[in-house]
Amino acid sequence: MDNKPSTDINRWLVGILLIVILIAGGYLRFVGLDWDAEQHLHPDERFLTMVESSLLPVQNIGEYFDTSMSTLNPNNQGHSFYVYGTLPIFMVRYLAEWLGFTGYGNIYLVGRSLSAVMDLLSIVLVFFIGTRLYNRKVGLIGAAFSAFAVLQIQQSHFFTVDTFATFFTLLAVYFAVEVITGKDDQVDLVSYLSFGIALGMAVASKINAAPVAITLPLAGLIYWSRLPEERKDQLAPKIFFYLILAALVSLLTFRIFQPYAFRGPGFFNFAFNENWVSGLKSLRAQTSGDVDYPPALQWASRPIWFSFKNMVLWGLGLPYGILAWSGFGLMGWKMFSERSWKPHLVIWVWTGFYFTWQSLQWNSTMRYQLPIYPLLAVFAGWILVELWSKLQNSPLQLLKSKEIVSVLRAALAAGGIFTLLFTAGWAFSFSRIYTSPHPRVAATRWMFQNIPGPATLIIDTDDGSTQQLLTYPEGKIIQQESSWLTTFEMKESGSLTAVYFPEIINENPSVNPLTLEIILNDQEGVVLDSESGWFSFDLGKSEGYINFSAPVASSAG
């Protein structure tokens, strides 16, 4: 009874700290979400934005599963080569429909926001996995490291499927952990079925998530191995049956959330869609170096440690990377030397397998390792708590060498705090790239402001004079009977004062000077102003301004 108030306080403290971690992680993921100023500079994201803005909600469930007719099928909307999962684009599309942001110019922001939310949910799962397998200290420290992982922050700023796939993959691992930590007297069917749902959703987000299926049989084996001998024979058939049920549930879930991987038109047609299969084969060829695909050439002759080096140096940061992989190594040594493999096997085998698999790929890009980043945070939290516990119960303590133990524990605490603070600082520094204009956007703006086009608007704003280029068709010749008509949208609020022509070529030398007339209409066709300018030609060329007698005020857009 005396310990209950203290326990309640600890729980409240852990809850408050977790909220603080999520707030910090949320800030890092949402800051500068429109980092490219609507220019769609990420190629994969640009493709998904094109897909999303072309999709239309279906009218009924029958249309949803009709592969050849569904308006949610990218293949039916002009995108014949679509190899991503469909669950993320369904989630984004229906959320955008609800918000009213379904156009090409704004739906990508819905995708980026949801991508950031999915990664925040992965941080929560890190806490629950660490807490369930070990204790709340491991869960809390792991969540903090995951919140500050730079690659997770970067991917949260992109509308791609990666954070979705990572969350559902991690969710499957969590339910495998639930199986491991279940009660000895009963096999938890809910955990098995939940794993099947999470697995199906992960694969419906990205096909590369499929290998996480190995974690459930491993979890079932661990659970079975710790049963009393008299219970093993009784529960083995039930565990095997639940594994079969989980597999069936995962298939049904994949059928629901990746419906166009199948021929259809009905739900019960499970024959694979040939177009989907051929797309995956083509993608594999492009990314494996088997075909002469230009974007894949950058991966030629990459060493086997390329992915690991980039992960440690950039994706995690050097101190955090060393700590996380040290935790992975220590856990492996502990499993095999002390035979205490039961609580660790699932996360250790899955992390090691997936890391090795992706490192051996032709395109061993750092981004493809994202599904194991949250678990590396668990290893980082685990090694700090494990070493702290070992020092507390070390032989030095028994030999009354408490001063040495105190020094070692202080060094461990200082190292852990330094690593976390360094990682947080690295994450904050990285996030500053989203608070200033993207270099390509900044360069474009500079060119617009300093390099005039064939016809350039001169606009007075509160910050001074600026210019806006008008599009001019190449080879267009303006004649009295053939004028030039163009439309434009004001990029900044201000007063339109003049139109500047940096170079006018007179193709009729017998007429000199020439008169050029400008008529300015609004959206309704009402004439706002009409001005003329005289241009004299020296060697057939001229330049100059046509000024508006009364500047035309207009708002951006």
N, C-alpha and C positions, 0 to 999 in steps of 0.2 A: 504493500500500500504506500510505503514511504517513497518508493521510486517512481510512482506514477506521475506526480507533478513534473519531476525532472524529465521523464520520457516525453511528456506532452510538450514541454518547452523545447526539447531537442527536435521534435517533429515540426513544431512551428518554425524553429530556426532553419531547419533544412528546407522547409517549404518556401520561406522568405528568400533564402539564398538561391534556390532554384528559380524563383521568379525574377530575381535580380539578374541572374545569368541569362535568362530568356529575353529580358529587356535589352541587355547589352548585345546579345546575339541578334535580336530583332533590329536594333539600330544599325548594326554592321551590314545586315542583309537588305534593309530597305533604303538606306541612304543613297541618294542619287540613282533612283531606280530607272529614270529616263536618261541614262548616262550618255547615250548617243544622239540625243535631241531629235528623236523621231527619224533617224537616218537608216535604221535597220542594218547595222554594221556587222552583226554576227551572222555568218552565212546559213548555219543550221536553223537559227532562230528566224531568219528572214523567210526561209522555206516554210517553216511551221506557221508563220504568220500568214503567208499566202494561202496555205491549206485552210487554216482556221477561218479566215475571212471569206472563204468560198463555201464552207459547209453551211448546211441549213438543218434545223431541228426536224426530226421525223414526226409524222402525225400519229403513228401508232406502233405497237410492238412488232407487228408483222412487217412493217416497212423497215424497222430497225434491223431485223435479221435477214432482210432481202438484199443479199450482197450485190446483185446486179442493178438494183434500183434505188437503194438507200441514199438519201442526200447527205448522210453522215459519212459515207464511204469516200475517201479522197480520190479513189480511182474513178468514181463517177463524176467528180467535179473538176476534171482536167489534170489530175496529178496521178498519172499511171504508175510512177515509180515512188511508192511510199512504203518504207520499211521500218518506220518507228512504231512504237506501241500506240494503240488508239485510246486507251483509258485516259492518259493525260489530256489529249485534245478534246475528248468528250467533256472532261471536267472543266476545262477552260472555256469551251464553247458555251456550255449551259450556264456557267457563272457569268460570262460576258453577256449572254442573252438576258439574264436577269438584271444585270447592271446597265444594259443598253450600250455596251461598248463592243460592238461586233465588227467594226470597220477595220480596214488594214492599218489605219493610222492610230488606233488605240487598243486593239485586242491584245497586242503584244505586251502591253503594260499589265493587263489582267493575267497573262501567262507568267510574267516575271514575278508578280505579287504572289501568285499561287505557288510558284517554284520556291520562293523564299519561305512561305508558310510550311511547305512540305519539309524543308530542311530544319526549320525550327521544331517541327514535330519529331524529327530524327534525334534532335538533342534531348527531347523528353524521353525517347526510347532508350537512349544511352544511359540516362539516369535509372530507368527501371531495370534494364539489363544488369547494370553494375550492382544495383541494390539487391536484386533478386538472387544473383549468383554469389555475391560476396556481402556487401553491407552498404549503408547509405553514404559512407565516406567515399567509397570507390565510385558510386553512382554520381555523387555531387562533383567530385574532381573530374571525372570523365566528362560530365556534361559541360563543365567550364572549358575544358580543352577543346571539345567539339564545337562549342560556340565560337571559339577564336581560330578555328582551322581556316586558313586563308583560301584553300581550294573550295571548301564548302561555301564560303562567303562569295567567291567569284561565281560559282555555278548558280547561286541563288539570284544573281543579277541577270541570268539568261533564261529566256523562255525556251528551254529544251526539256527533254524527258528525263534527264539524269537524276535530278533530285527526287522526282516521283518514284523512279525505279529504286533509288537508294532507300527511301522511306519504307516502301512496301517490302523490300528485301530484308531490311532491319526488323520490320514487324514480324516477318516469318521467323527470323532468328529469335525474337522475343518469345514467340509462342513455343519454339523448340526449348527455350530455357524454362518456360512454364512446365513443360513435360518433364524435364530433368528434376525440377524442384517439387514435383507433385507428391502427394501423400503416398506412403507405402501401401496403404490398405485399399487404394482405388486408383484406377486408370482414368484420367480426366479426358473424356471424349471431347469436351468443348475446346480444349487446347489443340487437339489434333485437327478438328474441323476448322478452327480459326486459322491454324497454320495453312491448311489447304486453301482457304479464301485469300490469305495474304500472299501465298505463292502464286496463285492465279493472277492476282492483281499486279504483282511484281513483273511477271512475264508479259502481261498485257501492257506494261509500261515500256519494257525493253527486253528483248529476247535473251540478252546476256545474263539476265537474272535467274534463268532456269536452274543452274547448278546449285542454288541455295536449297534445292530439294533434298540434298544429301544430309542436311542438318537434322531433319526429323527422324530418319532411321537411326542416326547416331544418338539422338536424344532418347529415343525409345530403348536403344541398347543400354545406355547409361542407366536409365531408370530401372530396367530389368535386372542389371548386374548388381544393383544395391538392394534388391529384394531378398528377404529371407529365403533360404533354399526351398522350404515347403511351399512358398508362394510363386516361385519362378515357373513351375510347370502349369500352375493354375492360370496365371495371367499372360503367359506367352501367346496363346491363341488370340486373346482379346487385343493385345498390343499389335499383333500382326494384322488383325481385322481392322483396327483403327487406322493403321498405316494405309491399308487399301482404301478405306473410306476417305482419308485425307487426299489421296491421289485422285480419286474420283471428283471430290469437291473442287480441287485445284483445276481439273480439266473443265468442269462446268463453269467455274468462275472465269477461266480464260475464254471459254466459248461466249460468255456474256459480254465481257469487256474488250475482246478482240474479235468481234463477230465476223469481220471480213477476211480473217485467215481461213475461213471455211466457205464452201461453195454456196450454202443456203439453197433455196430461199427460206426454208423453215429452220427452226431451232435444232431439230433433231437430225439434220444433215451434217454429219461430222467429217465429211470428206474435205480435205484441204483445198483451198483456192489456189489453182496453178499459178496465178499472177503473183500471189503473195510469196509462194515458194520460190518462184523464179527470181523475184526481187531480192530475197535473202541470198540466193546463190550468187546473183550479180554483185551484191554488196560484199559478200565474202571474197569474191575474186578481186574486187577493187581494193579492199583493205588488206589483202594478204600478199600483194606483190606479184600475183599470178598474171595480171594484165598490165599493160602500159597505161596506167591511170596517173596523170600528172600530180594530183595532190598526194599520192602515195609515195612518190619518189623521195620525199624528205626523210622517209624512214629507212632508206637503204643503209646498210652497214651500221645500224645502231647497236651498241653493245647490250648484252643481256641485263646489265645493271642500269640502263638508261632510265627506266621508269622509277626505280628505287632512288636514284640520285636526285631526280627532279622532285619526287615526293618529299624527301627529307629536306632538301635545300629550299624549296619554294612552296610546295603544297602544304607542308606543316611548319616549316621553319626549323633550323638546325637543332636547337635545344629540345623542342617538342618531338621532332623526328627521332632523335637519339633516344629520348626517354621512352617513347611508344614502342620502338622496336626492341629496346632493352627489356621492356616488359614482356613482349612477345617471346624473346629468347629465354628469359628467366622462367616464364611459365612453361615453355617447352622442356627446359632442363628439370624443372620441378616435377613435371608429369612423368618423365622417364626415369629420373633418378630416385624419386621418392614414391613412385607409383601412385601419386595422388592425382590421377587424370580425370576422375569423374566430373568435377565441377567445371573443368577447363576445356574438355575435349571439343565441344561443339564450336565455340567461338575461335579456338586455336586452329582447328582443322580447316574451318571455313575461310578464315583470314589467310592462312598459309596457302591453301589451294587456289583461291581466287587471285591472290597476288602473283603466284607463280604462273598461273594460266595467262593472265594479262601481260606479265612481263615477257613471256615467250612469244607474244603476238608480233606480227610484222609491224603494225602501228601501235607501239607500246606507249601511247600518249598517257600523260598523267591523269587526264579526266576519266579514263576508263577504269581507274582504280577507286573511283569515288565510293562505291558500295562498301569498301572496308574502312574508310576513314573514320566513321563513328565508332567502330570496334577498336581501332587503334587508340582512340580516346579512352576506352575501357581499360586497355592494357596499361596506358599511362597512369591512370588512377590506381589500378591494381598494384603496380610495382611500388608506388610510393607508400601505400597503406601496408603492403606486405613487408617491405623493408623496415618500416616503422615498428610493426608488430614483432619482427624478428629481433630488432635491437632491444625491445622491451623485455623479451624473454630469452636474451642471449646468455651464454655462460658467463660473460663478463659481469652481468648483473648479479649472478649467483656468487661470483668471486669478490663481490663488493667493489668492483671497479666502476662505480656509478659515474665517476667524473668522465671516464672515457665514453661510456654510453651516452651521457648527456651531450658531450661534444659531438659524437657521431649523429645523434638525433637532431641536434641543432644544425649540423651541416646538411643533413637530409632535408630538413624543413626549409632551410635557406635555398638549397638547390631546387626543391619543388616550387617554392614561391617565385624564385628567379625565372624558372622555366615558364611558369604560367604568366608572369608579368611580361616577360619577353615576347611570348606568343601573343598576348593581348596587344602589346605595343606594335608588333609586326602586323597584326590584323588591322589595328586602327590606322597605321601608316598606309597599308595597302588600300584601305577604304577611301583614302583621300583622292584617289584617282577618279572617284565618282563624284567628287565635289567641284571639279574643274572641267572645262570643256574637253571633250575627246580631241586628241591632236588632229585627227582628220577633219573633224567639225571645225576646230579652231582655224586650221589652215584654209579650209573652204571659205569661212567667214572673212578671213584676211584677204583672200583673193577677190571676193565679192566687193570688199570695201576699197581695195586698192588697184584692182585691174578692171578697167571699164569693159563692158561688152559692146556689141554692135550698137545697142540702144540701151541707155542706162538712166533710170529714174534718180533724180536728186531729191532727197527728202530731208526736211529739217525736223529733228526730234528734240526732246528735252535735253538729250546728251550731246547735241551738236548735229552737224550735217552727216548724213549717211547716204549710201547709194544702193540701189537694187537693180540687178541685171534683168533685162527682158529677153525672152527666148526669140531668136531670129532664125528663120529657116535658111539653111545654107543655099547659096545661089539665087536667093530671092532678089528680083529686080523690081523696084518701085517705079511705076509709070503713072501718068495722069489717068489712064483708063484701067490701071491695075494697082490698086492701093494695097497696103499691108495692114491686116487686121490681127490684133493679138489681144489676149486677156491676161490679167495679172491680179494677184492678191497681195495686198500690202503686208509685208513681213513685220513692220514696226509701225506703231502709231506715230503720226506726225503730219506735216504739211508737205504735199507734193509741190515743189517749186519750179522744176525744170526737167527737161529731157536732154541728156547729153549724147551726142554722136561723135565718137572719137575719130572715125574715119568714114567719109562718104566718098564714093568713087562715081564720077560723072562719066557715063558711057556715051554721052552725046556732047562732044566738045563744042559744037556750034552754038549750044545754049549755055551761056555763062553770064551772070549767076543763075542759080536755080532757087525756086521757092518750095519749101517743104511745109505742109500744113498738118497740124495735129489736132484731132478731135477727141476729147476725153468724155466717155459716157460712164454712167454708173451701171449697176446690175440690171436696172429696169429699162436701160436704153436712153435715159434722160441725159442730154448734153450738159456736162458740168463746165466745160471751157473749150475754147477753140482758139488756137494760136498758130501763127506762121513765122517762119524764119528764112532769111536770105543767106545763101551760101555761095561764096566766090571760090573758084577752083584754080589752084596753081599746080600745074603738071597733072591735072585730072583728079586731084584729091582735095578734100576740105574737112574741117572739123569745127564743132561749135555747139552752142546751147540753143534750145528754144525755151524761153522762160514763160511761165504762166503769170499773167498780169495780177491775178489774185490767187495766192497759194491755196490749193485744194486740201482741206483737212480731212483726214480719214483715220480710222482705228485699224489696228492690226487685224488681219483676217477679213 
